[in-house]
Amino acid sequence: MSTSEFAMTPRRPYLVRAFYDWLLDNDLTPHMVVDATLPGVQVPFDYVKDGQIVLNIAPRAVGNLELSNEHVCFNARFGGKPQQVLVPMAAVLAIYARENGAGTMFDMEPAYAHADDEEMFEQTAPSSEGEDDEEPSLVSVDSVDDPEALPQADDEDDTPATPSKKGKPTLTVVK
């Protein structure tokens, strides 16, 4: 039996936890990019731009953070108002450091393909014959030349950061 015949659990929750710990160990501020259009996402929609929201998930910005295999859940203040945030793991598009963009984006995984997205996933997934060595990404991220131009949160303000109108954050893909 080959490994492709075994159903494997999605790798995204494990990578989210690993990158989160790695960023904190390096004294960086973890931010998470979320697809706010997916079912089950509970975020403050006033801060959603182009169907996405960037959330500061640093310990000083959130309370009761839970990084489970199914979701990311925490309490935070948005505009001074407390809110519980719930993000199904399928909606997590990336995790990165605010300071330097170090982090990763997540490719579509079969476990997270929705019924209406299955056809799109099959069209973009690499062939099993190895014709295409590079996995396609369904996430589009523009880069910012100057990391200082990224949105900065005050240490005293526990409101999660949102994208600025100056540009989107830079991500450095670590494989």
Disulfide bonds with the S-S distance in Angstrom:
none
